[in-house]
């Protein structure tokens, strides 16, 4: 229970921030789940989803929802996952020739 106007305001601010962070984390997790599912089934779809997912991870870190190093680690692991799946599917040569 807040004992001052300042404490009441801090409570209001923390509620707004918590809701904003929860929404950001929900988008973050959903995007990663979609990318992982695509990497398992359809590598071309995973390659399409990768840039938007990496961008979302960056923006989540920029907002301070996750730590910068955690964002870098996740980006690295997801990129490596997609590249390995593409390599296993023999899609690396096709992707390079399309560029």
SENUVO-498414 format. One record per atom (N, C-alpha, C): residue in one letter; atom name; x, z, y. Coordinates in Angstrom, 2 decimals, decimal comma. Layout:
N
+---+----+---------+---------+---------+
: r :  a :      px :      pz :      py :
+---+----+---------+---------+---------+
: A : CA :       X :       Z :       Y :
...
+---+----+---------+---------+---------+
***
This chain:
99
+---+----+---------+---------+---------+
: r :  a :      px :      pz :      py :
+---+----+---------+---------+---------+
: X :  N :    0,84 :    0,00 :   -1,17 :
: X : CA :    0,00 :    0,00 :    0,00 :
: X :  C :    0,89 :    0,00 :    1,24 :
: X :  N :    0,57 :   -0,91 :    2,17 :
: X : CA :    1,37 :   -1,04 :    3,37 :
: X :  C :    1,06 :    0,08 :    4,36 :
: X :  N :    2,11 :    0,59 :    4,97 :
: X : CA :    1,94 :    1,67 :    5,93 :
: X :  C :    2,12 :    1,22 :    7,37 :
: X :  N :    2,47 :   -0,03 :    7,58 :
: X : CA :    2,67 :   -0,53 :    8,94 :
: X :  C :    2,22 :   -1,98 :    9,04 :
: X :  N :    2,07 :   -2,45 :   10,26 :
: X : CA :    1,67 :   -3,84 :   10,46 :
: X :  C :    2,74 :   -4,78 :    9,91 :
: X :  N :    3,98 :   -4,37 :   10,08 :
: X : CA :    5,09 :   -5,20 :    9,58 :
: X :  C :    5,02 :   -5,32 :    8,07 :
: X :  N :    4,74 :   -4,23 :    7,38 :
: X : CA :    4,64 :   -4,25 :    5,92 :
: X :  C :    3,46 :   -5,10 :    5,46 :
: X :  N :    2,35 :   -5,04 :    6,20 :
: X : CA :    1,19 :   -5,87 :    5,86 :
: X :  C :    1,53 :   -7,36 :    5,98 :
: X :  N :    2,25 :   -7,69 :    7,05 :
: X : CA :    2,64 :   -9,09 :    7,25 :
: X :  C :    3,60 :   -9,54 :    6,14 :
: X :  N :    4,53 :   -8,70 :    5,76 :
: X : CA :    5,48 :   -9,04 :    4,70 :
: X :  C :    4,74 :   -9,28 :    3,38 :
: X :  N :    3,70 :   -8,50 :    3,12 :
: X : CA :    2,90 :   -8,69 :    1,91 :
: X :  C :    2,21 :  -10,05 :    1,95 :
: X :  N :    1,62 :  -10,39 :    3,11 :
: X : CA :    0,97 :  -11,69 :    3,25 :
: X :  C :    1,98 :  -12,83 :    3,05 :
: X :  N :    3,15 :  -12,67 :    3,63 :
: X : CA :    4,17 :  -13,71 :    3,50 :
: X :  C :    4,63 :  -13,86 :    2,04 :
: X :  N :    4,80 :  -12,74 :    1,37 :
: X : CA :    5,28 :  -12,81 :   -0,01 :
: X :  C :    4,23 :  -13,45 :   -0,92 :
: X :  N :    2,96 :  -13,23 :   -0,63 :
: X : CA :    1,90 :  -13,85 :   -1,43 :
: X :  C :    1,92 :  -15,37 :   -1,25 :
: X :  N :    2,05 :  -15,82 :    0,00 :
: X : CA :    2,11 :  -17,26 :    0,28 :
: X :  C :    3,33 :  -17,88 :   -0,40 :
: X :  N :    4,47 :  -17,21 :   -0,29 :
: X : CA :    5,70 :  -17,74 :   -0,89 :
: X :  C :    5,61 :  -17,77 :   -2,41 :
: X :  N :    5,02 :  -16,71 :   -2,99 :
: X : CA :    4,88 :  -16,67 :   -4,44 :
: X :  C :    4,01 :  -17,83 :   -4,92 :
: X :  N :    2,90 :  -18,07 :   -4,25 :
: X : CA :    2,02 :  -19,18 :   -4,64 :
: X :  C :    2,73 :  -20,52 :   -4,50 :
: X :  N :    3,48 :  -20,68 :   -3,42 :
: X : CA :    4,21 :  -21,93 :   -3,21 :
: X :  C :    5,28 :  -22,13 :   -4,29 :
: X :  N :    6,00 :  -21,06 :   -4,60 :
: X : CA :    7,04 :  -21,16 :   -5,63 :
: X :  C :    6,45 :  -21,42 :   -7,01 :
: X :  N :    5,31 :  -20,79 :   -7,30 :
: X : CA :    4,67 :  -21,01 :   -8,60 :
: X :  C :    4,22 :  -22,46 :   -8,75 :
: X :  N :    3,69 :  -23,04 :   -7,68 :
: X : CA :    3,27 :  -24,44 :   -7,72 :
: X :  C :    4,48 :  -25,35 :   -7,92 :
: X :  N :    5,55 :  -25,06 :   -7,21 :
: X : CA :    6,77 :  -25,87 :   -7,33 :
: X :  C :    7,34 :  -25,77 :   -8,75 :
: X :  N :    7,35 :  -24,57 :   -9,32 :
: X : CA :    7,87 :  -24,40 :  -10,68 :
: X :  C :    6,98 :  -25,10 :  -11,70 :
: X :  N :    5,68 :  -25,11 :  -11,45 :
: X : CA :    4,77 :  -25,79 :  -12,36 :
: X :  C :    5,05 :  -27,30 :  -12,36 :
: X :  N :    5,19 :  -27,89 :  -11,17 :
: X : CA :    5,53 :  -29,32 :  -11,09 :
: X :  C :    6,87 :  -29,59 :  -11,75 :
: X :  N :    7,82 :  -28,70 :  -11,51 :
: X : CA :    9,17 :  -28,81 :  -12,06 :
: X :  C :    9,14 :  -28,83 :  -13,60 :
: X :  N :    8,46 :  -27,86 :  -14,18 :
: X : CA :    8,40 :  -27,76 :  -15,64 :
: X :  C :    7,63 :  -28,93 :  -16,26 :
: X :  N :    6,53 :  -29,32 :  -15,62 :
: X : CA :    5,74 :  -30,43 :  -16,14 :
: X :  C :    6,54 :  -31,72 :  -16,14 :
: X :  N :    7,27 :  -31,95 :  -15,07 :
: X : CA :    8,09 :  -33,17 :  -14,98 :
: X :  C :    9,16 :  -33,19 :  -16,07 :
: X :  N :    9,78 :  -32,06 :  -16,31 :
: X : CA :   10,82 :  -31,98 :  -17,35 :
: X :  C :   10,20 :  -32,19 :  -18,73 :
: X :  N :    9,04 :  -31,60 :  -18,97 :
: X : CA :    8,37 :  -31,78 :  -20,26 :
: X :  C :    8,02 :  -33,24 :  -20,50 :
: X :  N :    7,52 :  -33,91 :  -19,46 :
: X : CA :    7,19 :  -35,34 :  -19,59 :
: X :  C :    8,43 :  -36,16 :  -19,91 :
: X :  N :    9,53 :  -35,84 :  -19,23 :
: X : CA :   10,77 :  -36,58 :  -19,47 :
: X :  C :   11,28 :  -36,35 :  -20,89 :
: X :  N :   11,26 :  -35,12 :  -21,34 :
: X : CA :   11,72 :  -34,82 :  -22,71 :
: X :  C :   10,84 :  -35,51 :  -23,75 :
: X :  N :    9,54 :  -35,51 :  -23,54 :
: X : CA :    8,63 :  -36,17 :  -24,48 :
: X :  C :    8,88 :  -37,67 :  -24,49 :
: X :  N :    9,11 :  -38,25 :  -23,33 :
: X : CA :    9,40 :  -39,68 :  -23,25 :
: X :  C :   10,73 :  -40,00 :  -23,92 :
: X :  N :   11,70 :  -39,12 :  -23,78 :
: X : CA :   13,01 :  -39,35 :  -24,41 :
: X :  C :   12,88 :  -39,35 :  -25,93 :
: X :  N :   11,95 :  -38,56 :  -26,45 :
: X : CA :   11,74 :  -38,52 :  -27,89 :
: X :  C :   11,05 :  -39,78 :  -28,40 :
: X :  N :   10,11 :  -40,33 :  -27,62 :
: X : CA :    9,30 :  -41,43 :  -28,13 :
: X :  C :    9,68 :  -42,79 :  -27,54 :
: X :  N :    9,77 :  -42,88 :  -26,23 :
: X : CA :    9,96 :  -44,16 :  -25,57 :
: X :  C :   11,10 :  -44,06 :  -24,56 :
: X :  N :   12,24 :  -44,61 :  -24,92 :
: X : CA :   13,44 :  -44,46 :  -24,09 :
: X :  C :   13,29 :  -45,19 :  -22,76 :
: X :  N :   12,64 :  -46,34 :  -22,75 :
: X : CA :   12,49 :  -47,07 :  -21,49 :
: X :  C :   11,62 :  -46,26 :  -20,51 :
: X :  N :   10,60 :  -45,61 :  -21,02 :
: X : CA :    9,76 :  -44,75 :  -20,17 :
: X :  C :   10,59 :  -43,57 :  -19,64 :
: X :  N :   11,47 :  -43,03 :  -20,48 :
: X : CA :   12,32 :  -41,92 :  -20,06 :
: X :  C :   13,27 :  -42,36 :  -18,96 :
: X :  N :   13,81 :  -43,58 :  -19,08 :
: X : CA :   14,69 :  -44,10 :  -18,03 :
: X :  C :   13,95 :  -44,28 :  -16,71 :
: X :  N :   12,66 :  -44,61 :  -16,79 :
: X : CA :   11,86 :  -44,76 :  -15,57 :
: X :  C :   11,56 :  -43,40 :  -14,94 :
: X :  N :   11,33 :  -42,39 :  -15,78 :
: X : CA :   10,99 :  -41,06 :  -15,29 :
: X :  C :   12,19 :  -40,28 :  -14,77 :
: X :  N :   13,38 :  -40,64 :  -15,22 :
: X : CA :   14,58 :  -39,86 :  -14,90 :
: X :  C :   14,83 :  -39,73 :  -13,39 :
: X :  N :   14,82 :  -40,80 :  -12,61 :
: X : CA :   15,11 :  -40,64 :  -11,17 :
: X :  C :   14,12 :  -39,73 :  -10,44 :
: X :  N :   12,84 :  -39,86 :  -10,75 :
: X : CA :   11,85 :  -39,02 :  -10,08 :
: X :  C :   12,00 :  -37,55 :  -10,49 :
: X :  N :   12,35 :  -37,33 :  -11,75 :
: X : CA :   12,55 :  -35,96 :  -12,23 :
: X :  C :   13,78 :  -35,34 :  -11,57 :
: X :  N :   14,86 :  -36,10 :  -11,48 :
: X : CA :   16,07 :  -35,58 :  -10,84 :
: X :  C :   15,81 :  -35,29 :   -9,36 :
: X :  N :   15,03 :  -36,14 :   -8,72 :
: X : CA :   14,69 :  -35,92 :   -7,32 :
: X :  C :   13,86 :  -34,64 :   -7,16 :
: X :  N :   12,93 :  -34,43 :   -8,07 :
: X : CA :   12,11 :  -33,22 :   -8,03 :
: X :  C :   12,97 :  -31,97 :   -8,24 :
: X :  N :   13,92 :  -32,06 :   -9,15 :
: X : CA :   14,83 :  -30,93 :   -9,39 :
: X :  C :   15,62 :  -30,63 :   -8,12 :
: X :  N :   16,13 :  -31,68 :   -7,46 :
: X : CA :   16,87 :  -31,48 :   -6,22 :
: X :  C :   16,03 :  -30,82 :   -5,14 :
: X :  N :   14,79 :  -31,30 :   -4,98 :
: X : CA :   13,95 :  -30,73 :   -3,93 :
: X :  C :   13,57 :  -29,29 :   -4,25 :
: X :  N :   13,39 :  -28,97 :   -5,52 :
: X : CA :   13,09 :  -27,60 :   -5,92 :
: X :  C :   14,27 :  -26,68 :   -5,58 :
: X :  N :   15,47 :  -27,17 :   -5,81 :
: X : CA :   16,65 :  -26,38 :   -5,48 :
: X :  C :   16,82 :  -26,26 :   -3,97 :
: X :  N :   16,55 :  -27,34 :   -3,26 :
: X : CA :   16,70 :  -27,33 :   -1,81 :
: X :  C :   15,74 :  -26,32 :   -1,16 :
: X :  N :   14,57 :  -26,16 :   -1,75 :
: X : CA :   13,60 :  -25,20 :   -1,23 :
: X :  C :   13,94 :  -23,77 :   -1,62 :
: X :  N :   14,92 :  -23,60 :   -2,51 :
: X : CA :   15,33 :  -22,25 :   -2,90 :
: X :  C :   14,53 :  -21,68 :   -4,04 :
: X :  N :   13,73 :  -22,51 :   -4,71 :
: X : CA :   12,93 :  -22,02 :   -5,82 :
: X :  C :   13,82 :  -21,76 :   -7,02 :
: X :  N :   14,78 :  -22,66 :   -7,26 :
: X : CA :   15,79 :  -22,45 :   -8,30 :
: X :  C :   17,17 :  -22,52 :   -7,65 :
: X :  N :   18,15 :  -21,98 :   -8,31 :
: X : CA :   19,51 :  -21,98 :   -7,79 :
: X :  C :   20,11 :  -23,38 :   -7,88 :
: X :  N :   21,02 :  -23,67 :   -6,97 :
: X : CA :   21,66 :  -24,98 :   -6,91 :
: X :  C :   22,40 :  -25,30 :   -8,20 :
: X :  N :   23,10 :  -24,32 :   -8,74 :
: X : CA :   23,84 :  -24,57 :   -9,98 :
: X :  C :   22,89 :  -24,76 :  -11,17 :
: X :  N :   21,77 :  -24,07 :  -11,17 :
: X : CA :   20,77 :  -24,26 :  -12,23 :
: X :  C :   20,22 :  -25,67 :  -12,16 :
: X :  N :   20,00 :  -26,17 :  -10,95 :
: X : CA :   19,51 :  -27,53 :  -10,77 :
: X :  C :   20,55 :  -28,54 :  -11,29 :
: X :  N :   21,80 :  -28,33 :  -10,95 :
: X : CA :   22,86 :  -29,23 :  -11,40 :
: X :  C :   22,96 :  -29,23 :  -12,92 :
: X :  N :   22,85 :  -28,06 :  -13,51 :
: X : CA :   22,93 :  -27,96 :  -14,96 :
: X :  C :   21,78 :  -28,70 :  -15,63 :
: X :  N :   20,58 :  -28,52 :  -15,12 :
: X : CA :   19,42 :  -29,20 :  -15,70 :
: X :  C :   19,52 :  -30,70 :  -15,54 :
: X :  N :   19,94 :  -31,15 :  -14,37 :
: X : CA :   20,09 :  -32,59 :  -14,14 :
: X :  C :   21,10 :  -33,19 :  -15,10 :
: X :  N :   22,19 :  -32,49 :  -15,30 :
: X : CA :   23,24 :  -32,97 :  -16,19 :
: X :  C :   22,72 :  -33,08 :  -17,62 :
: X :  N :   22,04 :  -32,05 :  -18,07 :
: X : CA :   21,56 :  -32,04 :  -19,45 :
: X :  C :   20,48 :  -33,08 :  -19,69 :
: X :  N :   19,59 :  -33,26 :  -18,72 :
: X : CA :   18,53 :  -34,26 :  -18,87 :
: X :  C :   19,11 :  -35,68 :  -18,85 :
: X :  N :   20,05 :  -35,92 :  -17,97 :
: X : CA :   20,68 :  -37,24 :  -17,90 :
: X :  C :   21,41 :  -37,54 :  -19,19 :
: X :  N :   22,12 :  -36,55 :  -19,69 :
: X : CA :   22,84 :  -36,72 :  -20,94 :
: X :  C :   21,89 :  -36,97 :  -22,10 :
: X :  N :   20,76 :  -36,27 :  -22,12 :
: X : CA :   19,76 :  -36,47 :  -23,16 :
: X :  C :   19,23 :  -37,90 :  -23,16 :
: X :  N :   18,83 :  -38,37 :  -21,98 :
: X : CA :   18,28 :  -39,72 :  -21,88 :
: X :  C :   19,33 :  -40,76 :  -22,26 :
: X :  N :   20,55 :  -40,57 :  -21,80 :
: X : CA :   21,61 :  -41,53 :  -22,13 :
: X :  C :   21,91 :  -41,56 :  -23,62 :
: X :  N :   21,92 :  -40,40 :  -24,25 :
: X : CA :   22,18 :  -40,36 :  -25,70 :
: X :  C :   21,05 :  -41,01 :  -26,48 :
: X :  N :   19,81 :  -40,76 :  -26,05 :
: X : CA :   18,67 :  -41,39 :  -26,73 :
: X :  C :   18,72 :  -42,90 :  -26,56 :
: X :  N :   19,07 :  -43,36 :  -25,37 :
: X : CA :   19,16 :  -44,79 :  -25,11 :
: X :  C :   20,29 :  -45,42 :  -25,94 :
: X :  N :   21,39 :  -44,71 :  -26,03 :
: X : CA :   22,52 :  -45,20 :  -26,82 :
: X :  C :   22,15 :  -45,28 :  -28,29 :
: X :  N :   21,43 :  -44,27 :  -28,77 :
: X : CA :   21,00 :  -44,27 :  -30,17 :
: X :  C :   20,01 :  -45,40 :  -30,44 :
: X :  N :   19,22 :  -45,74 :  -29,43 :
: X : CA :   18,24 :  -46,81 :  -29,59 :
: X :  C :   18,88 :  -48,18 :  -29,35 :
: X :  N :   20,15 :  -48,18 :  -28,95 :
: X : CA :   20,84 :  -49,45 :  -28,70 :
: X :  C :   20,37 :  -50,11 :  -27,42 :
: X :  N :   19,96 :  -49,31 :  -26,46 :
: X : CA :   19,40 :  -49,85 :  -25,23 :
: X :  C :   20,41 :  -49,91 :  -24,10 :
: X :  N :   21,59 :  -49,35 :  -24,29 :
: X : CA :   22,58 :  -49,30 :  -23,21 :
: X :  C :   23,00 :  -50,69 :  -22,80 :
: X :  N :   23,28 :  -51,55 :  -23,74 :
: X : CA :   23,71 :  -52,91 :  -23,43 :
: X :  C :   22,60 :  -53,69 :  -22,75 :
: X :  N :   21,38 :  -53,49 :  -23,18 :
: X : CA :   20,25 :  -54,20 :  -22,59 :
: X :  C :   20,01 :  -53,72 :  -21,14 :
: X :  N :   20,18 :  -52,42 :  -20,91 :
: X : CA :   19,97 :  -51,88 :  -19,57 :
: X :  C :   21,05 :  -52,37 :  -18,62 :
: X :  N :   22,29 :  -52,46 :  -19,10 :
: X : CA :   23,38 :  -52,90 :  -18,24 :
: X :  C :   23,25 :  -54,39 :  -17,92 :
: X :  N :   22,82 :  -55,20 :  -18,88 :
: X : CA :   22,68 :  -56,63 :  -18,63 :
: X :  C :   21,50 :  -56,91 :  -17,71 :
: X :  N :   20,50 :  -56,01 :  -17,69 :
: X : CA :   19,34 :  -56,20 :  -16,82 :
: X :  C :   19,69 :  -55,91 :  -15,37 :
: X :  N :   20,69 :  -55,07 :  -15,15 :
: X : CA :   21,09 :  -54,72 :  -13,78 :
: X :  C :   21,84 :  -55,85 :  -13,20 :
+---+----+---------+---------+---------+
***
